[in-house]
Amino acid sequence: MPEATINTFALAERQATLVGVFGGTAKDIAAVYDLFDSGRLTSPITEIGLDELTRGFELLENGEAEGRIVVRQD
């Protein structure tokens, strides 16, 4: 099993939560990318402007963000 080193001080300082998933081979990951490329698998994207940045952080903090949040530079 691959090993990783994590700076636990940085996690504690930011009051971050580390969540991991164990599973999937390189072949599995390639299959998921193929599903994205074919359009059979999608991920929601919420676009916000710089003036909505605080709201974007609130969505992430409260676990209310679906998929990715992308900040536009209008």
Predicted model as a PDB file, atoms N, CA, C, CB and O in Angstrom, pLDDT in the B-factor column:
MODEL        1                                                                  
ATOM      1  N   MET A   1       0.853  -1.176   0.000  1.00 54.00           N  
ATOM      2  CA  MET A   1       0.000   0.000   0.000  1.00 54.00           C  
ATOM      3  C   MET A   1       0.899   1.240   0.000  1.00 54.00           C  
ATOM      4  CB  MET A   1      -0.970  -0.002   1.232  1.00 54.00           C  
ATOM      5  O   MET A   1       1.863   1.304   0.763  1.00 54.00           O  
ATOM      6  N   PRO A   2       0.588   2.233  -0.858  1.00 63.00           N  
ATOM      7  CA  PRO A   2       1.373   3.469  -0.894  1.00 63.00           C  
ATOM      8  C   PRO A   2       1.249   4.225   0.424  1.00 63.00           C  
ATOM      9  CB  PRO A   2       0.922   4.362  -2.063  1.00 63.00           C  
ATOM     10  O   PRO A   2       0.218   4.161   1.093  1.00 63.00           O  
ATOM     11  N   GLU A   3       2.300   4.935   0.785  1.00 75.00           N  
ATOM     12  CA  GLU A   3       2.293   5.738   2.003  1.00 75.00           C  
ATOM     13  C   GLU A   3       2.377   7.209   1.649  1.00 75.00           C  
ATOM     14  CB  GLU A   3       3.453   5.340   2.930  1.00 75.00           C  
ATOM     15  O   GLU A   3       2.898   7.585   0.600  1.00 75.00           O  
ATOM     16  N   ALA A   4       1.853   8.034   2.545  1.00 74.00           N  
ATOM     17  CA  ALA A   4       1.907   9.479   2.355  1.00 74.00           C  
ATOM     18  C   ALA A   4       2.250  10.129   3.688  1.00 74.00           C  
ATOM     19  CB  ALA A   4       0.559  10.029   1.795  1.00 74.00           C  
ATOM     20  O   ALA A   4       1.923   9.596   4.748  1.00 74.00           O  
ATOM     21  N   THR A   5       2.893  11.254   3.632  1.00 82.00           N  
ATOM     22  CA  THR A   5       3.209  12.031   4.822  1.00 82.00           C  
ATOM     23  C   THR A   5       2.310  13.254   4.837  1.00 82.00           C  
ATOM     24  CB  THR A   5       4.716  12.438   4.857  1.00 82.00           C  
ATOM     25  O   THR A   5       2.174  13.951   3.832  1.00 82.00           O  
ATOM     26  N   ILE A   6       1.700  13.507   5.980  1.00 80.00           N  
ATOM     27  CA  ILE A   6       0.768  14.628   6.109  1.00 80.00           C  
ATOM     28  C   ILE A   6       1.227  15.516   7.255  1.00 80.00           C  
ATOM     29  CB  ILE A   6      -0.691  14.127   6.346  1.00 80.00           C  
ATOM     30  O   ILE A   6       1.579  15.030   8.330  1.00 80.00           O  
ATOM     31  N   ASN A   7       1.220  16.805   7.017  1.00 82.00           N  
ATOM     32  CA  ASN A   7       1.555  17.777   8.052  1.00 82.00           C  
ATOM     33  C   ASN A   7       0.327  17.939   8.953  1.00 82.00           C  
ATOM     34  CB  ASN A   7       1.997  19.158   7.425  1.00 82.00           C  
ATOM     35  O   ASN A   7      -0.590  18.695   8.628  1.00 82.00           O  
ATOM     36  N   THR A   8       0.313  17.237  10.071  1.00 84.00           N  
ATOM     37  CA  THR A   8      -0.851  17.281  10.956  1.00 84.00           C  
ATOM     38  C   THR A   8      -1.011  18.634  11.631  1.00 84.00           C  
ATOM     39  CB  THR A   8      -0.744  16.200  12.007  1.00 84.00           C  
ATOM     40  O   THR A   8      -2.120  19.006  12.013  1.00 84.00           O  
ATOM     41  N   PHE A   9       0.091  19.380  11.783  1.00 86.00           N  
ATOM     42  CA  PHE A   9      -0.021  20.720  12.352  1.00 86.00           C  
ATOM     43  C   PHE A   9      -0.888  21.601  11.452  1.00 86.00           C  
ATOM     44  CB  PHE A   9       1.380  21.351  12.542  1.00 86.00           C  
ATOM     45  O   PHE A   9      -1.745  22.339  11.938  1.00 86.00           O  
ATOM     46  N   ALA A  10      -0.661  21.520  10.135  1.00 80.00           N  
ATOM     47  CA  ALA A  10      -1.450  22.321   9.186  1.00 80.00           C  
ATOM     48  C   ALA A  10      -2.928  21.924   9.252  1.00 80.00           C  
ATOM     49  CB  ALA A  10      -0.910  22.145   7.739  1.00 80.00           C  
ATOM     50  O   ALA A  10      -3.806  22.782   9.160  1.00 80.00           O  
ATOM     51  N   LEU A  11      -3.202  20.632   9.409  1.00 79.00           N  
ATOM     52  CA  LEU A  11      -4.602  20.194   9.532  1.00 79.00           C  
ATOM     53  C   LEU A  11      -5.243  20.797  10.783  1.00 79.00           C  
ATOM     54  CB  LEU A  11      -4.687  18.644   9.581  1.00 79.00           C  
ATOM     55  O   LEU A  11      -6.350  21.334  10.730  1.00 79.00           O  
ATOM     56  N   ALA A  12      -4.535  20.700  11.899  1.00 86.00           N  
ATOM     57  CA  ALA A  12      -5.079  21.218  13.155  1.00 86.00           C  
ATOM     58  C   ALA A  12      -5.227  22.731  13.118  1.00 86.00           C  
ATOM     59  CB  ALA A  12      -4.190  20.814  14.324  1.00 86.00           C  
ATOM     60  O   ALA A  12      -6.219  23.280  13.597  1.00 86.00           O  
ATOM     61  N   GLU A  13      -4.229  23.401  12.544  1.00 86.00           N  
ATOM     62  CA  GLU A  13      -4.255  24.855  12.470  1.00 86.00           C  
ATOM     63  C   GLU A  13      -5.462  25.349  11.673  1.00 86.00           C  
ATOM     64  CB  GLU A  13      -2.963  25.373  11.844  1.00 86.00           C  
ATOM     65  O   GLU A  13      -6.073  26.358  12.022  1.00 86.00           O  
ATOM     66  N   ARG A  14      -5.793  24.643  10.619  1.00 81.00           N  
ATOM     67  CA  ARG A  14      -6.930  25.039   9.762  1.00 81.00           C  
ATOM     68  C   ARG A  14      -8.235  24.403  10.205  1.00 81.00           C  
ATOM     69  CB  ARG A  14      -6.655  24.663   8.312  1.00 81.00           C  
ATOM     70  O   ARG A  14      -9.279  24.640   9.598  1.00 81.00           O  
ATOM     71  N   GLN A  15      -8.187  23.584  11.274  1.00 82.00           N  
ATOM     72  CA  GLN A  15      -9.352  22.851  11.756  1.00 82.00           C  
ATOM     73  C   GLN A  15      -9.964  22.041  10.619  1.00 82.00           C  
ATOM     74  CB  GLN A  15     -10.397  23.817  12.357  1.00 82.00           C  
ATOM     75  O   GLN A  15     -11.183  21.982  10.455  1.00 82.00           O  
ATOM     76  N   ALA A  16      -9.084  21.419   9.839  1.00 80.00           N  
ATOM     77  CA  ALA A  16      -9.510  20.653   8.672  1.00 80.00           C  
ATOM     78  C   ALA A  16      -9.861  19.228   9.057  1.00 80.00           C  
ATOM     79  CB  ALA A  16      -8.423  20.655   7.603  1.00 80.00           C  
ATOM     80  O   ALA A  16      -9.403  18.715  10.078  1.00 80.00           O  
ATOM     81  N   THR A  17     -10.666  18.606   8.240  1.00 78.00           N  
ATOM     82  CA  THR A  17     -11.009  17.205   8.396  1.00 78.00           C  
ATOM     83  C   THR A  17     -10.420  16.450   7.219  1.00 78.00           C  
ATOM     84  CB  THR A  17     -12.551  16.999   8.489  1.00 78.00           C  
ATOM     85  O   THR A  17     -10.593  16.844   6.065  1.00 78.00           O  
ATOM     86  N   LEU A  18      -9.735  15.379   7.512  1.00 75.00           N  
ATOM     87  CA  LEU A  18      -9.147  14.554   6.471  1.00 75.00           C  
ATOM     88  C   LEU A  18     -10.068  13.375   6.213  1.00 75.00           C  
ATOM     89  CB  LEU A  18      -7.723  14.077   6.866  1.00 75.00           C  
ATOM     90  O   LEU A  18     -10.369  12.599   7.120  1.00 75.00           O  
ATOM     91  N   VAL A  19     -10.512  13.244   4.971  1.00 74.00           N  
ATOM     92  CA  VAL A  19     -11.391  12.154   4.581  1.00 74.00           C  
ATOM     93  C   VAL A  19     -10.719  11.413   3.444  1.00 74.00           C  
ATOM     94  CB  VAL A  19     -12.807  12.671   4.166  1.00 74.00           C  
ATOM     95  O   VAL A  19     -10.274  12.022   2.472  1.00 74.00           O  
ATOM     96  N   GLY A  20     -10.647  10.118   3.565  1.00 70.00           N  
ATOM     97  CA  GLY A  20      -9.993   9.340   2.524  1.00 70.00           C  
ATOM     98  C   GLY A  20     -10.878   8.220   2.021  1.00 70.00           C  
ATOM     99  O   GLY A  20     -11.830   7.801   2.679  1.00 70.00           O  
ATOM    100  N   VAL A  21     -10.544   7.760   0.862  1.00 67.00           N  
ATOM    101  CA  VAL A  21     -11.243   6.642   0.255  1.00 67.00           C  
ATOM    102  C   VAL A  21     -10.191   5.645  -0.197  1.00 67.00           C  
ATOM    103  CB  VAL A  21     -12.150   7.102  -0.937  1.00 67.00           C  
ATOM    104  O   VAL A  21      -9.215   6.010  -0.851  1.00 67.00           O  
ATOM    105  N   PHE A  22     -10.393   4.418   0.148  1.00 69.00           N  
ATOM    106  CA  PHE A  22      -9.468   3.384  -0.280  1.00 69.00           C  
ATOM    107  C   PHE A  22     -10.171   2.528  -1.318  1.00 69.00           C  
ATOM    108  CB  PHE A  22      -8.974   2.525   0.923  1.00 69.00           C  
ATOM    109  O   PHE A  22     -11.216   1.936  -1.048  1.00 69.00           O  
ATOM    110  N   GLY A  23      -9.609   2.469  -2.469  1.00 73.00           N  
ATOM    111  CA  GLY A  23     -10.196   1.634  -3.506  1.00 73.00           C  
ATOM    112  C   GLY A  23      -9.942   2.215  -4.872  1.00 73.00           C  
ATOM    113  O   GLY A  23      -9.702   3.412  -5.034  1.00 73.00           O  
ATOM    114  N   GLY A  24      -9.999   1.360  -5.824  1.00 81.00           N  
ATOM    115  CA  GLY A  24      -9.813   1.792  -7.198  1.00 81.00           C  
ATOM    116  C   GLY A  24      -8.381   1.637  -7.661  1.00 81.00           C  
ATOM    117  O   GLY A  24      -7.440   2.071  -6.996  1.00 81.00           O  
ATOM    118  N   THR A  25      -8.239   1.025  -8.784  1.00 84.00           N  
ATOM    119  CA  THR A  25      -6.929   0.850  -9.399  1.00 84.00           C  
ATOM    120  C   THR A  25      -6.746   1.914 -10.471  1.00 84.00           C  
ATOM    121  CB  THR A  25      -6.774  -0.578  -9.999  1.00 84.00           C  
ATOM    122  O   THR A  25      -7.668   2.677 -10.762  1.00 84.00           O  
ATOM    123  N   ALA A  26      -5.562   1.962 -11.053  1.00 84.00           N  
ATOM    124  CA  ALA A  26      -5.324   2.900 -12.156  1.00 84.00           C  
ATOM    125  C   ALA A  26      -6.292   2.614 -13.296  1.00 84.00           C  
ATOM    126  CB  ALA A  26      -3.859   2.806 -12.656  1.00 84.00           C  
ATOM    127  O   ALA A  26      -6.749   3.536 -13.972  1.00 84.00           O  
ATOM    128  N   LYS A  27      -6.604   1.345 -13.509  1.00 90.00           N  
ATOM    129  CA  LYS A  27      -7.559   0.964 -14.559  1.00 90.00           C  
ATOM    130  C   LYS A  27      -8.963   1.500 -14.229  1.00 90.00           C  
ATOM    131  CB  LYS A  27      -7.597  -0.586 -14.724  1.00 90.00           C  
ATOM    132  O   LYS A  27      -9.677   1.971 -15.115  1.00 90.00           O  
ATOM    133  N   ASP A  28      -9.351   1.421 -12.942  1.00 88.00           N  
ATOM    134  CA  ASP A  28     -10.654   1.949 -12.522  1.00 88.00           C  
ATOM    135  C   ASP A  28     -10.736   3.457 -12.762  1.00 88.00           C  
ATOM    136  CB  ASP A  28     -10.907   1.635 -11.032  1.00 88.00           C  
ATOM    137  O   ASP A  28     -11.742   3.965 -13.257  1.00 88.00           O  
ATOM    138  N   ILE A  29      -9.667   4.159 -12.406  1.00 83.00           N  
ATOM    139  CA  ILE A  29      -9.651   5.613 -12.583  1.00 83.00           C  
ATOM    140  C   ILE A  29      -9.736   5.971 -14.067  1.00 83.00           C  
ATOM    141  CB  ILE A  29      -8.375   6.221 -11.957  1.00 83.00           C  
ATOM    142  O   ILE A  29     -10.443   6.906 -14.446  1.00 83.00           O  
ATOM    143  N   ALA A  30      -9.013   5.222 -14.905  1.00 88.00           N  
ATOM    144  CA  ALA A  30      -9.082   5.458 -16.353  1.00 88.00           C  
ATOM    145  C   ALA A  30     -10.502   5.233 -16.857  1.00 88.00           C  
ATOM    146  CB  ALA A  30      -8.095   4.537 -17.107  1.00 88.00           C  
ATOM    147  O   ALA A  30     -10.969   5.961 -17.734  1.00 88.00           O  
ATOM    148  N   ALA A  31     -11.192   4.237 -16.316  1.00 91.00           N  
ATOM    149  CA  ALA A  31     -12.576   3.957 -16.729  1.00 91.00           C  
ATOM    150  C   ALA A  31     -13.496   5.112 -16.344  1.00 91.00           C  
ATOM    151  CB  ALA A  31     -13.081   2.643 -16.090  1.00 91.00           C  
ATOM    152  O   ALA A  31     -14.403   5.460 -17.100  1.00 91.00           O  
ATOM    153  N   VAL A  32     -13.269   5.706 -15.175  1.00 87.00           N  
ATOM    154  CA  VAL A  32     -14.084   6.852 -14.749  1.00 87.00           C  
ATOM    155  C   VAL A  32     -13.847   8.038 -15.674  1.00 87.00           C  
ATOM    156  CB  VAL A  32     -13.761   7.242 -13.285  1.00 87.00           C  
ATOM    157  O   VAL A  32     -14.796   8.721 -16.060  1.00 87.00           O  
ATOM    158  N   TYR A  33     -12.579   8.292 -16.038  1.00 87.00           N  
ATOM    159  CA  TYR A  33     -12.289   9.368 -16.984  1.00 87.00           C  
ATOM    160  C   TYR A  33     -12.970   9.128 -18.322  1.00 87.00           C  
ATOM    161  CB  TYR A  33     -10.785   9.509 -17.185  1.00 87.00           C  
ATOM    162  O   TYR A  33     -13.460  10.065 -18.952  1.00 87.00           O  
ATOM    163  N   ASP A  34     -13.000   7.881 -18.754  1.00 92.00           N  
ATOM    164  CA  ASP A  34     -13.697   7.550 -20.001  1.00 92.00           C  
ATOM    165  C   ASP A  34     -15.183   7.864 -19.899  1.00 92.00           C  
ATOM    166  CB  ASP A  34     -13.498   6.070 -20.350  1.00 92.00           C  
ATOM    167  O   ASP A  34     -15.786   8.346 -20.858  1.00 92.00           O  
ATOM    168  N   LEU A  35     -15.780   7.593 -18.732  1.00 92.00           N  
ATOM    169  CA  LEU A  35     -17.200   7.912 -18.535  1.00 92.00           C  
ATOM    170  C   LEU A  35     -17.436   9.416 -18.602  1.00 92.00           C  
ATOM    171  CB  LEU A  35     -17.694   7.362 -17.188  1.00 92.00           C  
ATOM    172  O   LEU A  35     -18.424   9.858 -19.189  1.00 92.00           O  
ATOM    173  N   PHE A  36     -16.541  10.212 -18.007  1.00 88.00           N  
ATOM    174  CA  PHE A  36     -16.653  11.668 -18.107  1.00 88.00           C  
ATOM    175  C   PHE A  36     -16.531  12.116 -19.558  1.00 88.00           C  
ATOM    176  CB  PHE A  36     -15.576  12.355 -17.247  1.00 88.00           C  
ATOM    177  O   PHE A  36     -17.321  12.933 -20.032  1.00 88.00           O  
ATOM    178  N   ASP A  37     -15.532  11.573 -20.262  1.00 93.00           N  
ATOM    179  CA  ASP A  37     -15.309  11.956 -21.664  1.00 93.00           C  
ATOM    180  C   ASP A  37     -16.512  11.646 -22.535  1.00 93.00           C  
ATOM    181  CB  ASP A  37     -14.083  11.246 -22.217  1.00 93.00           C  
ATOM    182  O   ASP A  37     -16.822  12.393 -23.464  1.00 93.00           O  
ATOM    183  N   SER A  38     -17.192  10.545 -22.239  1.00 95.00           N  
ATOM    184  CA  SER A  38     -18.333  10.130 -23.066  1.00 95.00           C  
ATOM    185  C   SER A  38     -19.611  10.879 -22.699  1.00 95.00           C  
ATOM    186  CB  SER A  38     -18.562   8.631 -22.927  1.00 95.00           C  
ATOM    187  O   SER A  38     -20.598  10.824 -23.433  1.00 95.00           O  
ATOM    188  N   GLY A  39     -19.593  11.587 -21.551  1.00 92.00           N  
ATOM    189  CA  GLY A  39     -20.784  12.309 -21.120  1.00 92.00           C  
ATOM    190  C   GLY A  39     -21.746  11.460 -20.319  1.00 92.00           C  
ATOM    191  O   GLY A  39     -22.798  11.943 -19.902  1.00 92.00           O  
ATOM    192  N   ARG A  40     -21.400  10.193 -20.096  1.00 94.00           N  
ATOM    193  CA  ARG A  40     -22.281   9.317 -19.314  1.00 94.00           C  
ATOM    194  C   ARG A  40     -22.170   9.578 -17.816  1.00 94.00           C  
ATOM    195  CB  ARG A  40     -21.959   7.860 -19.604  1.00 94.00           C  
ATOM    196  O   ARG A  40     -23.021   9.140 -17.042  1.00 94.00           O  
ATOM    197  N   LEU A  41     -21.138  10.278 -17.414  1.00 90.00           N  
ATOM    198  CA  LEU A  41     -20.954  10.659 -16.015  1.00 90.00           C  
ATOM    199  C   LEU A  41     -20.639  12.143 -15.991  1.00 90.00           C  
ATOM    200  CB  LEU A  41     -19.815   9.817 -15.322  1.00 90.00           C  
ATOM    201  O   LEU A  41     -19.759  12.610 -16.713  1.00 90.00           O  
ATOM    202  N   THR A  42     -21.356  12.881 -15.163  1.00 88.00           N  
ATOM    203  CA  THR A  42     -21.147  14.322 -15.080  1.00 88.00           C  
ATOM    204  C   THR A  42     -20.995  14.728 -13.611  1.00 88.00           C  
ATOM    205  CB  THR A  42     -22.324  15.092 -15.748  1.00 88.00           C  
ATOM    206  O   THR A  42     -21.372  13.985 -12.705  1.00 88.00           O  
ATOM    207  N   SER A  43     -20.450  15.888 -13.403  1.00 86.00           N  
ATOM    208  CA  SER A  43     -20.322  16.457 -12.066  1.00 86.00           C  
ATOM    209  C   SER A  43     -20.914  17.855 -12.106  1.00 86.00           C  
ATOM    210  CB  SER A  43     -18.828  16.483 -11.585  1.00 86.00           C  
ATOM    211  O   SER A  43     -20.557  18.654 -12.971  1.00 86.00           O  
ATOM    212  N   PRO A  44     -21.815  18.158 -11.180  1.00 89.00           N  
ATOM    213  CA  PRO A  44     -22.415  19.494 -11.179  1.00 89.00           C  
ATOM    214  C   PRO A  44     -21.357  20.572 -10.961  1.00 89.00           C  
ATOM    215  CB  PRO A  44     -23.497  19.593 -10.096  1.00 89.00           C  
ATOM    216  O   PRO A  44     -20.409  20.377 -10.200  1.00 89.00           O  
ATOM    217  N   ILE A  45     -21.523  21.694 -11.625  1.00 90.00           N  
ATOM    218  CA  ILE A  45     -20.627  22.829 -11.462  1.00 90.00           C  
ATOM    219  C   ILE A  45     -21.476  24.054 -11.161  1.00 90.00           C  
ATOM    220  CB  ILE A  45     -19.743  23.049 -12.733  1.00 90.00           C  
ATOM    221  O   ILE A  45     -22.403  24.374 -11.905  1.00 90.00           O  
ATOM    222  N   THR A  46     -21.155  24.736 -10.071  1.00 90.00           N  
ATOM    223  CA  THR A  46     -21.822  25.978  -9.709  1.00 90.00           C  
ATOM    224  C   THR A  46     -20.845  27.111  -9.974  1.00 90.00           C  
ATOM    225  CB  THR A  46     -22.298  25.969  -8.214  1.00 90.00           C  
ATOM    226  O   THR A  46     -19.765  27.154  -9.384  1.00 90.00           O  
ATOM    227  N   GLU A  47     -21.218  28.025 -10.854  1.00 92.00           N  
ATOM    228  CA  GLU A  47     -20.371  29.180 -11.159  1.00 92.00           C  
ATOM    229  C   GLU A  47     -20.815  30.355 -10.308  1.00 92.00           C  
ATOM    230  CB  GLU A  47     -20.431  29.542 -12.672  1.00 92.00           C  
ATOM    231  O   GLU A  47     -22.005  30.654 -10.201  1.00 92.00           O  
ATOM    232  N   ILE A  48     -19.829  31.021  -9.699  1.00 93.00           N  
ATOM    233  CA  ILE A  48     -20.120  32.223  -8.916  1.00 93.00           C  
ATOM    234  C   ILE A  48     -19.146  33.314  -9.326  1.00 93.00           C  
ATOM    235  CB  ILE A  48     -20.026  31.940  -7.383  1.00 93.00           C  
ATOM    236  O   ILE A  48     -18.056  33.025  -9.819  1.00 93.00           O  
ATOM    237  N   GLY A  49     -19.530  34.548  -9.126  1.00 93.00           N  
ATOM    238  CA  GLY A  49     -18.645  35.683  -9.392  1.00 93.00           C  
ATOM    239  C   GLY A  49     -17.806  35.983  -8.161  1.00 93.00           C  
ATOM    240  O   GLY A  49     -18.074  35.471  -7.074  1.00 93.00           O  
ATOM    241  N   LEU A  50     -16.789  36.816  -8.342  1.00 92.00           N  
ATOM    242  CA  LEU A  50     -15.943  37.192  -7.207  1.00 92.00           C  
ATOM    243  C   LEU A  50     -16.746  37.836  -6.083  1.00 92.00           C  
ATOM    244  CB  LEU A  50     -14.850  38.142  -7.664  1.00 92.00           C  
ATOM    245  O   LEU A  50     -16.407  37.692  -4.909  1.00 92.00           O  
ATOM    246  N   ASP A  51     -17.814  38.548  -6.450  1.00 93.00           N  
ATOM    247  CA  ASP A  51     -18.641  39.188  -5.436  1.00 93.00           C  
ATOM    248  C   ASP A  51     -19.438  38.180  -4.619  1.00 93.00           C  
ATOM    249  CB  ASP A  51     -19.579  40.173  -6.083  1.00 93.00           C  
ATOM    250  O   ASP A  51     -20.018  38.545  -3.597  1.00 93.00           O  
ATOM    251  N   GLU A  52     -19.481  36.914  -5.049  1.00 94.00           N  
ATOM    252  CA  GLU A  52     -20.209  35.864  -4.333  1.00 94.00           C  
ATOM    253  C   GLU A  52     -19.262  34.891  -3.621  1.00 94.00           C  
ATOM    254  CB  GLU A  52     -21.106  35.096  -5.304  1.00 94.00           C  
ATOM    255  O   GLU A  52     -19.687  33.829  -3.167  1.00 94.00           O  
ATOM    256  N   LEU A  53     -17.998  35.252  -3.529  1.00 92.00           N  
ATOM    257  CA  LEU A  53     -16.987  34.368  -2.962  1.00 92.00           C  
ATOM    258  C   LEU A  53     -17.328  33.938  -1.528  1.00 92.00           C  
ATOM    259  CB  LEU A  53     -15.632  35.055  -2.987  1.00 92.00           C  
ATOM    260  O   LEU A  53     -17.148  32.775  -1.168  1.00 92.00           O  
ATOM    261  N   THR A  54     -17.811  34.862  -0.726  1.00 93.00           N  
ATOM    262  CA  THR A  54     -18.181  34.530   0.650  1.00 93.00           C  
ATOM    263  C   THR A  54     -19.275  33.469   0.667  1.00 93.00           C  
ATOM    264  CB  THR A  54     -18.648  35.790   1.406  1.00 93.00           C  
ATOM    265  O   THR A  54     -19.219  32.526   1.458  1.00 93.00           O  
ATOM    266  N   ARG A  55     -20.266  33.622  -0.204  1.00 93.00           N  
ATOM    267  CA  ARG A  55     -21.344  32.629  -0.286  1.00 93.00           C  
ATOM    268  C   ARG A  55     -20.790  31.269  -0.705  1.00 93.00           C  
ATOM    269  CB  ARG A  55     -22.433  33.089  -1.282  1.00 93.00           C  
ATOM    270  O   ARG A  55     -21.229  30.239  -0.194  1.00 93.00           O  
ATOM    271  N   GLY A  56     -19.829  31.260  -1.630  1.00 92.00           N  
ATOM    272  CA  GLY A  56     -19.214  30.016  -2.064  1.00 92.00           C  
ATOM    273  C   GLY A  56     -18.526  29.300  -0.914  1.00 92.00           C  
ATOM    274  O   GLY A  56     -18.662  28.086  -0.763  1.00 92.00           O  
ATOM    275  N   PHE A  57     -17.785  30.054  -0.100  1.00 92.00           N  
ATOM    276  CA  PHE A  57     -17.137  29.459   1.069  1.00 92.00           C  
ATOM    277  C   PHE A  57     -18.164  28.938   2.064  1.00 92.00           C  
ATOM    278  CB  PHE A  57     -16.223  30.477   1.747  1.00 92.00           C  
ATOM    279  O   PHE A  57     -17.963  27.888   2.674  1.00 92.00           O  
ATOM    280  N   GLU A  58     -19.263  29.668   2.231  1.00 93.00           N  
ATOM    281  CA  GLU A  58     -20.320  29.215   3.140  1.00 93.00           C  
ATOM    282  C   GLU A  58     -20.934  27.904   2.654  1.00 93.00           C  
ATOM    283  CB  GLU A  58     -21.411  30.291   3.274  1.00 93.00           C  
ATOM    284  O   GLU A  58     -21.197  27.004   3.452  1.00 93.00           O  
ATOM    285  N   LEU A  59     -21.160  27.797   1.351  1.00 92.00           N  
ATOM    286  CA  LEU A  59     -21.694  26.543   0.802  1.00 92.00           C  
ATOM    287  C   LEU A  59     -20.753  25.376   1.091  1.00 92.00           C  
ATOM    288  CB  LEU A  59     -21.920  26.672  -0.718  1.00 92.00           C  
ATOM    289  O   LEU A  59     -21.193  24.296   1.485  1.00 92.00           O  
ATOM    290  N   LEU A  60     -19.459  25.602   0.894  1.00 90.00           N  
ATOM    291  CA  LEU A  60     -18.474  24.555   1.161  1.00 90.00           C  
ATOM    292  C   LEU A  60     -18.425  24.216   2.652  1.00 90.00           C  
ATOM    293  CB  LEU A  60     -17.084  24.991   0.672  1.00 90.00           C  
ATOM    294  O   LEU A  60     -18.414  23.045   3.033  1.00 90.00           O  
ATOM    295  N   GLU A  61     -18.397  25.241   3.477  1.00 90.00           N  
ATOM    296  CA  GLU A  61     -18.292  25.054   4.924  1.00 90.00           C  
ATOM    297  C   GLU A  61     -19.486  24.295   5.485  1.00 90.00           C  
ATOM    298  CB  GLU A  61     -18.166  26.399   5.619  1.00 90.00           C  
ATOM    299  O   GLU A  61     -19.337  23.482   6.397  1.00 90.00           O  
ATOM    300  N   ASN A  62     -20.673  24.562   4.939  1.00 92.00           N  
ATOM    301  CA  ASN A  62     -21.902  23.929   5.431  1.00 92.00           C  
ATOM    302  C   ASN A  62     -22.214  22.609   4.733  1.00 92.00           C  
ATOM    303  CB  ASN A  62     -23.067  24.873   5.257  1.00 92.00           C  
ATOM    304  O   ASN A  62     -23.238  21.983   5.008  1.00 92.00           O  
ATOM    305  N   GLY A  63     -21.338  22.191   3.839  1.00 88.00           N  
ATOM    306  CA  GLY A  63     -21.575  20.934   3.128  1.00 88.00           C  
ATOM    307  C   GLY A  63     -22.731  21.017   2.147  1.00 88.00           C  
ATOM    308  O   GLY A  63     -23.339  19.997   1.823  1.00 88.00           O  
ATOM    309  N   GLU A  64     -23.045  22.217   1.670  1.00 90.00           N  
ATOM    310  CA  GLU A  64     -24.179  22.426   0.775  1.00 90.00           C  
ATOM    311  C   GLU A  64     -23.774  22.554  -0.688  1.00 90.00           C  
ATOM    312  CB  GLU A  64     -24.930  23.654   1.192  1.00 90.00           C  
ATOM    313  O   GLU A  64     -24.634  22.679  -1.560  1.00 90.00           O  
ATOM    314  N   ALA A  65     -22.474  22.523  -0.966  1.00 89.00           N  
ATOM    315  CA  ALA A  65     -22.001  22.645  -2.350  1.00 89.00           C  
ATOM    316  C   ALA A  65     -22.178  21.304  -3.048  1.00 89.00           C  
ATOM    317  CB  ALA A  65     -20.506  23.105  -2.403  1.00 89.00           C  
ATOM    318  O   ALA A  65     -21.813  20.259  -2.509  1.00 89.00           O  
ATOM    319  N   GLU A  66     -22.728  21.343  -4.225  1.00 86.00           N  
ATOM    320  CA  GLU A  66     -22.862  20.130  -5.034  1.00 86.00           C  
ATOM    321  C   GLU A  66     -21.820  20.189  -6.140  1.00 86.00           C  
ATOM    322  CB  GLU A  66     -24.311  19.988  -5.627  1.00 86.00           C  
ATOM    323  O   GLU A  66     -21.769  21.163  -6.890  1.00 86.00           O  
ATOM    324  N   GLY A  67     -21.006  19.178  -6.246  1.00 86.00           N  
ATOM    325  CA  GLY A  67     -19.982  19.160  -7.275  1.00 86.00           C  
ATOM    326  C   GLY A  67     -18.916  20.198  -6.997  1.00 86.00           C  
ATOM    327  O   GLY A  67     -18.423  20.318  -5.876  1.00 86.00           O  
ATOM    328  N   ARG A  68     -18.567  20.941  -8.024  1.00 88.00           N  
ATOM    329  CA  ARG A  68     -17.493  21.933  -7.934  1.00 88.00           C  
ATOM    330  C   ARG A  68     -18.056  23.339  -7.930  1.00 88.00           C  
ATOM    331  CB  ARG A  68     -16.509  21.768  -9.090  1.00 88.00           C  
ATOM    332  O   ARG A  68     -19.096  23.607  -8.532  1.00 88.00           O  
ATOM    333  N   ILE A  69     -17.356  24.238  -7.243  1.00 91.00           N  
ATOM    334  CA  ILE A  69     -17.676  25.659  -7.315  1.00 91.00           C  
ATOM    335  C   ILE A  69     -16.558  26.318  -8.103  1.00 91.00           C  
ATOM    336  CB  ILE A  69     -17.837  26.303  -5.881  1.00 91.00           C  
ATOM    337  O   ILE A  69     -15.382  26.188  -7.763  1.00 91.00           O  
ATOM    338  N   VAL A  70     -16.933  27.024  -9.157  1.00 92.00           N  
ATOM    339  CA  VAL A  70     -15.966  27.716 -10.026  1.00 92.00           C  
ATOM    340  C   VAL A  70     -16.213  29.201  -9.895  1.00 92.00           C  
ATOM    341  CB  VAL A  70     -16.090  27.255 -11.527  1.00 92.00           C  
ATOM    342  O   VAL A  70     -17.340  29.672 -10.050  1.00 92.00           O  
ATOM    343  N   VAL A  71     -15.140  29.944  -9.606  1.00 92.00           N  
ATOM    344  CA  VAL A  71     -15.252  31.397  -9.460  1.00 92.00           C  
ATOM    345  C   VAL A  71     -14.891  32.060 -10.787  1.00 92.00           C  
ATOM    346  CB  VAL A  71     -14.330  31.918  -8.311  1.00 92.00           C  
ATOM    347  O   VAL A  71     -13.802  31.857 -11.325  1.00 92.00           O  
ATOM    348  N   ARG A  72     -15.837  32.865 -11.308  1.00 90.00           N  
ATOM    349  CA  ARG A  72     -15.628  33.604 -12.549  1.00 90.00           C  
ATOM    350  C   ARG A  72     -14.978  34.951 -12.227  1.00 90.00           C  
ATOM    351  CB  ARG A  72     -16.973  33.805 -13.311  1.00 90.00           C  
ATOM    352  O   ARG A  72     -15.265  35.569 -11.202  1.00 90.00           O  
ATOM    353  N   GLN A  73     -14.110  35.382 -13.114  1.00 88.00           N  
ATOM    354  CA  GLN A  73     -13.564  36.735 -13.020  1.00 88.00           C  
ATOM    355  C   GLN A  73     -14.291  37.577 -14.041  1.00 88.00           C  
ATOM    356  CB  GLN A  73     -12.010  36.764 -13.254  1.00 88.00           C  
ATOM    357  O   GLN A  73     -13.884  37.655 -15.200  1.00 88.00           O  
ATOM    358  N   ASP A  74     -15.373  38.210 -13.608  1.00 74.00           N  
ATOM    359  CA  ASP A  74     -16.191  39.031 -14.510  1.00 74.00           C  
ATOM    360  C   ASP A  74     -15.556  40.363 -14.762  1.00 74.00           C  
ATOM    361  CB  ASP A  74     -17.578  39.233 -13.947  1.00 74.00           C  
ATOM    362  O   ASP A  74     -16.108  41.180 -15.498  1.00 74.00           O  
TER     363      ASP A  74                                                      
ENDMDL                                                                          
END                                                                             
